[in-house]
Amino acid sequence: MKKIVFYLFITFFVINISNVKAQRCCDRSKMKSYKVSFITEKLSLSPEESQKFWPLYNEMYSKIHKENKALKSLLYKYKDSDYKNIDSKEAKKVLDEILLKRKNIAEIYEEYIRKISKTLPPNKVLKLLTLEKEFNRGLLHRIYRRGRHRNK
């Protein structure tokens, strides 16, 4: 009887984890498609502009995502208690790596904004910069509202 309960528990646990991962994946792809439609609509991109713009934009964010992932692992490499025990040389080394990652992100962003500026008119590129902030703010607002709704 204990074995059956144990196996049922493990099965339930595995199914639950796979559902959470699948939901997270779907939410991410939903978010990405929503961002594409949001930016395309707000920028009034023509089919020709979209065809040139989106590969550059996706490439830019792929590179930025890679750098952000490395930056995040550097930032969370040490636990709170470990900061007290880290020596100055190692702390300086980690800080230099963090600054380098942030510089790389800024350089990638600058490089691709220049490339995008060759495919879109300057007013649309400028609007793109504000739309990214608007999209992120709206997304955070939706997440916040969803969290408050669940807690009630």
C-alpha positions in Angstrom: 0.0 0.0 0.0 2.8 2.4 0.9 4.5 1.7 -2.4 1.3 2.4 -4.4 0.9 5.7 -2.6 4.5 6.5 -3.2 4.3 5.8 -6.9 1.1 7.7 -7.2 2.8 10.7 -5.5 5.8 10.5 -7.8 3.6 10.2 -10.9 1.5 13.2 -9.8 4.7 15.2 -9.1 6.2 14.4 -12.5 3.0 15.2 -14.4 2.6 18.5 -12.5 6.2 19.5 -13.3 5.8 18.7 -17.0 2.5 20.7 -17.1 4.3 23.7 -15.5 7.1 23.5 -18.0 4.7 23.2 -20.9 2.6 26.2 -19.6 5.8 28.3 -19.2 6.8 27.4 -22.7 3.4 28.3 -24.1 3.3 31.5 -22.1 6.7 32.5 -23.5 5.7 31.8 -27.1 2.4 33.6 -26.5 4.3 36.6 -25.1 6.7 36.6 -28.1 3.8 36.5 -30.7 2.0 39.2 -28.8 5.1 41.4 -28.8 5.5 40.8 -32.6 1.9 41.8 -33.3 2.1 44.7 -30.8 5.3 46.2 -32.4 4.2 45.5 -36.0 0.8 47.2 -35.4 2.1 50.2 -33.5 4.9 50.8 -36.0 2.6 50.3 -38.9 5.2 48.1 -40.6 4.6 47.2 -44.2 5.2 43.6 -45.3 8.5 44.6 -46.8 9.6 46.5 -43.7 8.6 43.5 -41.5 10.6 41.1 -43.7 13.8 43.2 -43.2 13.1 44.3 -39.6 12.2 41.1 -37.7 15.2 39.0 -38.5 17.5 41.8 -37.3 15.4 42.4 -34.2 15.3 38.7 -33.3 19.0 38.3 -33.9 19.6 41.3 -31.6 17.5 40.0 -28.8 19.0 36.5 -29.2 22.5 38.0 -28.6 21.2 40.2 -25.8 19.5 37.2 -24.1 22.7 35.2 -24.2 24.6 38.1 -22.6 21.9 38.6 -20.0 21.9 34.9 -19.1 25.7 35.1 -18.5 25.3 38.3 -16.5 22.5 36.7 -14.4 24.7 33.7 -13.6 27.5 36.1 -12.5 25.2 38.2 -10.3 23.7 35.1 -8.6 27.0 33.2 -8.4 27.3 33.9 -4.7 24.7 33.7 -2.0 24.3 36.5 0.5 26.5 34.9 3.0 29.2 34.3 0.5 29.7 38.0 -0.1 31.2 38.3 3.3 33.8 35.6 2.6 34.9 36.7 -0.9 38.3 38.3 -1.1 38.9 41.6 -2.8 40.7 40.2 -5.8 37.9 37.8 -6.7 35.2 40.5 -6.1 37.1 42.8 -8.4 37.3 40.1 -11.0 33.6 39.4 -10.8 32.8 43.1 -11.0 35.0 43.5 -14.1 33.1 40.6 -15.7 29.7 42.1 -14.9 30.8 45.5 -16.3 32.1 43.7 -19.5 28.7 41.9 -19.9 26.8 45.1 -19.5 29.1 46.9 -22.0 28.6 44.0 -24.5 24.8 44.3 -24.2 25.0 48.1 -24.8 27.3 47.5 -27.9 25.0 44.8 -29.3 22.0 47.2 -28.8 23.8 50.0 -30.5 25.0 47.9 -33.4 21.6 46.5 -34.1 19.8 49.9 -33.7 22.1 51.2 -36.4 21.3 48.2 -38.7 17.6 48.6 -38.1 18.0 52.3 -38.9 19.1 51.3 -42.4 15.9 49.3 -42.9 13.3 51.6 -41.2 12.8 55.3 -41.3 14.3 57.1 -38.2 10.9 58.1 -36.8 9.9 54.4 -36.7 13.2 53.4 -35.0 12.7 56.1 -32.4 9.1 54.9 -31.9 10.5 51.3 -31.6 12.6 52.4 -28.6 9.5 53.8 -26.8 7.3 50.8 -27.8 9.7 48.3 -26.2 9.4 50.2 -22.9 5.6 50.4 -23.3 5.3 46.7 -24.1 7.4 45.8 -21.0 5.5 48.1 -18.8 2.2 46.6 -20.0 3.5 43.1 -19.5 4.6 43.8 -16.0 1.2 45.5 -15.3 -0.6 42.4 -16.6 1.6 40.1 -14.4 1.0 42.3 -11.4 -2.8 42.3 -12.0 -2.8 38.5 -12.4 -0.9 38.1 -9.2 -3.2 40.4 -7.2 -6.3 38.6 -8.7 -4.9 35.2 -7.6 -4.2 36.4 -4.1 -7.8 37.5 -3.4 
